[in-house]
Amino acid sequence: MNIKVNVKQIGARRDKISGEDFFIKSVPHTVEELITEAVRTCVEAYNSRMKKGDSAEPITDEDIRDMADVGKIAFGINYAGTEADEKTAAENALQAYEDGLFRIFTGEREAGGLSDSISLSENDSVTFIKLTMLSGRMW
């Protein structure tokens, strides 16, 4: 099943959100299943890139400038040489969701708790929002 995952483009010159195609093997019926399927797809892609021994595509000068604006330039290289573990990654993602580190929206509606049911169709829009904890001084 293909869904559209909304991705924020980094960089000061092109701050925009675009829908990227994202393939999941089975249709999720709960938030927990959606997170697990998304993690499985990402872990498979990561491990396959690592086996090939190269990054997804060459980095352009514009990409480097955009990453520098954000504060981190990454080349997509796994220096540890170990594959990601799907089970551990899924457990971490589920715990992060329970802890409120990110939220999921399907269309314009928040997904809710892990056991809440969701209904996704082909090419539906899904947004993962990472919540940033702000810290500072109290005056």
Contacts in CASP RR format, 6 or more apart in sequence:
PFRMAT RR
TARGET T0000
AUTHOR 0000-0000-0000
METHOD contacts of the structure
MODEL  1
MNIKVNVKQIGARRDKISGEDFFIKSVPHTVEELITEAVRTCVEAYNSRM
KKGDSAEPITDEDIRDMADVGKIAFGINYAGTEADEKTAAENALQAYEDG
LFRIFTGEREAGGLSDSISLSENDSVTFIKLTMLSGRMW
1 23 0 8 1.000
1 24 0 8 1.000
1 25 0 8 1.000
1 26 0 8 1.000
1 27 0 8 1.000
1 120 0 8 1.000
1 122 0 8 1.000
2 21 0 8 1.000
2 22 0 8 1.000
2 23 0 8 1.000
2 122 0 8 1.000
2 123 0 8 1.000
3 21 0 8 1.000
3 22 0 8 1.000
3 24 0 8 1.000
3 120 0 8 1.000
3 122 0 8 1.000
3 123 0 8 1.000
3 124 0 8 1.000
3 125 0 8 1.000
3 126 0 8 1.000
4 19 0 8 1.000
4 20 0 8 1.000
4 21 0 8 1.000
4 22 0 8 1.000
4 123 0 8 1.000
4 124 0 8 1.000
4 125 0 8 1.000
4 126 0 8 1.000
5 19 0 8 1.000
5 20 0 8 1.000
5 22 0 8 1.000
5 38 0 8 1.000
5 126 0 8 1.000
5 127 0 8 1.000
5 128 0 8 1.000
6 17 0 8 1.000
6 18 0 8 1.000
6 19 0 8 1.000
6 20 0 8 1.000
6 125 0 8 1.000
6 126 0 8 1.000
6 127 0 8 1.000
6 128 0 8 1.000
7 17 0 8 1.000
7 18 0 8 1.000
7 19 0 8 1.000
7 20 0 8 1.000
8 15 0 8 1.000
8 16 0 8 1.000
8 17 0 8 1.000
9 15 0 8 1.000
9 16 0 8 1.000
9 17 0 8 1.000
9 18 0 8 1.000
10 66 0 8 1.000
10 67 0 8 1.000
10 69 0 8 1.000
10 70 0 8 1.000
11 65 0 8 1.000
11 66 0 8 1.000
11 69 0 8 1.000
11 70 0 8 1.000
12 66 0 8 1.000
12 69 0 8 1.000
13 66 0 8 1.000
14 66 0 8 1.000
19 125 0 8 1.000
22 38 0 8 1.000
22 41 0 8 1.000
22 126 0 8 1.000
23 41 0 8 1.000
24 34 0 8 1.000
24 37 0 8 1.000
24 38 0 8 1.000
24 40 0 8 1.000
24 41 0 8 1.000
25 37 0 8 1.000
25 40 0 8 1.000
25 41 0 8 1.000
26 33 0 8 1.000
26 37 0 8 1.000
27 120 0 8 1.000
28 34 0 8 1.000
28 36 0 8 1.000
28 37 0 8 1.000
28 118 0 8 1.000
28 120 0 8 1.000
29 117 0 8 1.000
29 118 0 8 1.000
29 119 0 8 1.000
30 114 0 8 1.000
30 115 0 8 1.000
30 116 0 8 1.000
30 117 0 8 1.000
30 118 0 8 1.000
31 97 0 8 1.000
31 104 0 8 1.000
31 111 0 8 1.000
31 112 0 8 1.000
31 113 0 8 1.000
31 114 0 8 1.000
31 115 0 8 1.000
31 116 0 8 1.000
31 118 0 8 1.000
32 94 0 8 1.000
32 114 0 8 1.000
32 115 0 8 1.000
34 104 0 8 1.000
34 111 0 8 1.000
34 118 0 8 1.000
34 120 0 8 1.000
34 126 0 8 1.000
35 90 0 8 1.000
35 93 0 8 1.000
35 94 0 8 1.000
35 97 0 8 1.000
35 104 0 8 1.000
35 114 0 8 1.000
36 90 0 8 1.000
36 93 0 8 1.000
36 94 0 8 1.000
38 93 0 8 1.000
38 128 0 8 1.000
39 86 0 8 1.000
39 89 0 8 1.000
39 90 0 8 1.000
39 93 0 8 1.000
40 86 0 8 1.000
40 90 0 8 1.000
42 89 0 8 1.000
43 84 0 8 1.000
43 85 0 8 1.000
43 86 0 8 1.000
43 89 0 8 1.000
44 86 0 8 1.000
46 78 0 8 1.000
46 83 0 8 1.000
46 84 0 8 1.000
47 83 0 8 1.000
47 84 0 8 1.000
49 55 0 8 1.000
49 56 0 8 1.000
49 76 0 8 1.000
50 78 0 8 1.000
50 81 0 8 1.000
50 83 0 8 1.000
55 75 0 8 1.000
55 76 0 8 1.000
55 77 0 8 1.000
56 76 0 8 1.000
59 75 0 8 1.000
64 73 0 8 1.000
67 73 0 8 1.000
67 74 0 8 1.000
94 114 0 8 1.000
96 102 0 8 1.000
97 104 0 8 1.000
97 113 0 8 1.000
97 114 0 8 1.000
98 114 0 8 1.000
100 131 0 8 1.000
101 130 0 8 1.000
101 131 0 8 1.000
102 128 0 8 1.000
102 129 0 8 1.000
102 130 0 8 1.000
102 131 0 8 1.000
103 110 0 8 1.000
103 111 0 8 1.000
103 128 0 8 1.000
103 129 0 8 1.000
103 131 0 8 1.000
104 110 0 8 1.000
104 111 0 8 1.000
104 112 0 8 1.000
104 126 0 8 1.000
104 127 0 8 1.000
104 128 0 8 1.000
104 129 0 8 1.000
105 111 0 8 1.000
105 126 0 8 1.000
105 127 0 8 1.000
105 129 0 8 1.000
106 118 0 8 1.000
106 119 0 8 1.000
106 120 0 8 1.000
106 124 0 8 1.000
106 125 0 8 1.000
106 126 0 8 1.000
107 124 0 8 1.000
107 125 0 8 1.000
107 126 0 8 1.000
107 127 0 8 1.000
111 118 0 8 1.000
120 126 0 8 1.000
END
